Amino acid sequence: MYIKKLKNGKYQFILKYQDREGKTQKASITLKGNTKAIQKQALEKLEEKVQLNLDKADIVVKDSTLNIVYEQWLVTLVNQVRNNSYDVILKS
Protein backbone atom coordinates (compact mmCIF):
# COMPACT_ATOMS: atom_id res chain seq x y z
CA MET A 1 0.00 0.00 0.00
CA TYR A 2 1.21 3.45 -0.76
CA ILE A 3 -0.14 6.86 0.16
CA LYS A 4 -0.59 9.88 -2.07
CA LYS A 5 -1.39 13.37 -0.77
CA LEU A 6 -4.04 15.13 -2.85
CA LYS A 7 -4.31 18.85 -3.59
CA ASN A 8 -7.41 19.20 -1.40
CA GLY A 9 -5.47 18.02 1.69
CA LYS A 10 -6.88 14.52 1.76
CA TYR A 11 -4.88 11.33 1.38
CA GLN A 12 -5.41 8.59 -1.16
CA PHE A 13 -4.45 5.10 -0.06
CA ILE A 14 -3.68 2.80 -2.99
CA LEU A 15 -3.18 -0.95 -2.97
CA LYS A 16 -1.95 -2.85 -6.02
CA TYR A 17 -2.93 -6.47 -6.52
CA GLN A 18 -3.17 -9.09 -9.24
CA ASP A 19 -6.52 -10.33 -10.44
CA ARG A 20 -7.29 -13.95 -11.36
CA GLU A 21 -5.93 -13.41 -14.87
CA GLY A 22 -2.61 -12.11 -13.57
CA LYS A 23 -3.23 -8.48 -14.52
CA THR A 24 -2.16 -5.78 -12.08
CA GLN A 25 -5.10 -3.84 -10.67
CA LYS A 26 -5.42 -0.96 -8.20
CA ALA A 27 -7.86 -0.38 -5.39
CA SER A 28 -7.95 3.02 -3.74
CA ILE A 29 -9.73 4.87 -0.98
CA THR A 30 -9.57 8.53 0.02
CA LEU A 31 -9.56 9.59 3.67
CA LYS A 32 -9.02 12.87 5.52
CA GLY A 33 -5.94 12.04 7.57
CA ASN A 34 -2.74 10.03 7.58
CA THR A 35 -2.28 8.72 11.10
CA LYS A 36 -1.33 5.14 11.96
CA ALA A 37 -4.92 4.38 12.96
CA ILE A 38 -6.27 5.76 9.69
CA GLN A 39 -3.64 3.80 7.73
CA LYS A 40 -4.75 0.59 9.46
CA GLN A 41 -8.39 1.37 8.74
CA ALA A 42 -7.57 2.14 5.10
CA LEU A 43 -5.67 -1.13 4.70
CA GLU A 44 -8.61 -3.11 6.09
CA LYS A 45 -11.07 -1.37 3.74
CA LEU A 46 -8.76 -1.87 0.76
CA GLU A 47 -8.35 -5.57 1.52
CA GLU A 48 -12.15 -5.91 1.66
CA LYS A 49 -12.43 -4.06 -1.63
CA VAL A 50 -9.83 -6.31 -3.27
CA GLN A 51 -11.58 -9.44 -1.98
CA LEU A 52 -14.91 -8.20 -3.35
CA ASN A 53 -13.33 -7.56 -6.74
CA LEU A 54 -11.76 -11.02 -6.80
CA ASP A 55 -15.04 -12.64 -5.73
CA LYS A 56 -16.95 -10.85 -8.50
CA ALA A 57 -14.68 -12.49 -11.06
CA ASP A 58 -15.59 -15.92 -9.70
CA ILE A 59 -19.35 -15.45 -9.97
CA VAL A 60 -20.92 -17.32 -12.85
CA VAL A 61 -24.21 -15.88 -14.00
CA LYS A 62 -27.13 -18.33 -13.72
CA ASP A 63 -28.15 -17.74 -17.33
CA SER A 64 -24.68 -18.51 -18.67
CA THR A 65 -24.45 -21.09 -21.37
CA LEU A 66 -22.12 -24.03 -21.03
CA ASN A 67 -19.88 -22.54 -23.69
CA ILE A 68 -19.39 -19.31 -21.68
CA VAL A 69 -18.62 -21.24 -18.51
CA TYR A 70 -16.14 -23.44 -20.42
CA GLU A 71 -14.35 -20.39 -21.84
CA GLN A 72 -14.10 -18.82 -18.37
CA TRP A 73 -12.72 -22.08 -17.03
CA LEU A 74 -10.06 -22.19 -19.77
CA VAL A 75 -8.93 -18.65 -18.90
CA THR A 76 -8.41 -19.60 -15.26
CA LEU A 77 -6.89 -22.95 -16.18
CA VAL A 78 -4.16 -21.42 -18.34
CA ASN A 79 -2.84 -19.58 -15.26
CA GLN A 80 -2.96 -22.66 -13.04
CA VAL A 81 -1.25 -25.40 -15.08
CA ARG A 82 1.81 -25.71 -17.26
CA ASN A 83 1.57 -25.24 -21.01
CA ASN A 84 2.03 -28.97 -21.71
CA SER A 85 -0.78 -29.90 -19.34
CA TYR A 86 -3.00 -27.24 -20.87
CA ASP A 87 -2.38 -28.63 -24.36
CA VAL A 88 -3.23 -32.17 -23.22
CA ILE A 89 -6.50 -30.97 -21.68
CA LEU A 90 -7.46 -29.17 -24.89
CA LYS A 91 -6.78 -32.27 -26.99
CA SER A 92 -9.00 -34.53 -24.88
Order of alpha helices (4+ residues) and beta strands (2+ residues): beta-beta-beta-alpha-alpha-alpha
